[in-house]
Amino acid sequence: MPHNKNLKGVGSKEQRMYEHIKGSAEKSGKYGGRAKEVAARTVMKLHKEKGHQRGD
């Protein structure tokens, strides 16, 4: 699956998580056209909860 958008300030593991969440949200249709936004917000929330700084 090609990466069409990289999240700034996250590692490769979190980038893969973003792609997975985005794909699941698009497939389910639950969030309409907001799948990318929901995935990005979810990953960034987890990133911050783990105490990571941008780029970690």
Secondary structure in CASP SS format (residue, H / E / C, confidence):
PFRMAT SS
TARGET T0000
AUTHOR 0000-0000-0000
METHOD secondary structure of the structure
MODEL  1
M C 1.00
P C 1.00
H C 1.00
N C 1.00
K C 1.00
N C 1.00
L C 1.00
K C 1.00
G C 1.00
V C 1.00
G C 1.00
S H 1.00
K H 1.00
E H 1.00
Q H 1.00
R H 1.00
M H 1.00
Y H 1.00
E H 1.00
H H 1.00
I H 1.00
K H 1.00
G H 1.00
S H 1.00
A H 1.00
E H 1.00
K H 1.00
S H 1.00
G C 1.00
K C 1.00
Y C 1.00
G H 1.00
G H 1.00
R H 1.00
A H 1.00
K H 1.00
E H 1.00
V H 1.00
A H 1.00
A H 1.00
R H 1.00
T H 1.00
V H 1.00
M H 1.00
K H 1.00
L H 1.00
H H 1.00
K H 1.00
E H 1.00
K C 1.00
G C 1.00
H C 1.00
Q C 1.00
R C 1.00
G C 1.00
D C 1.00
END
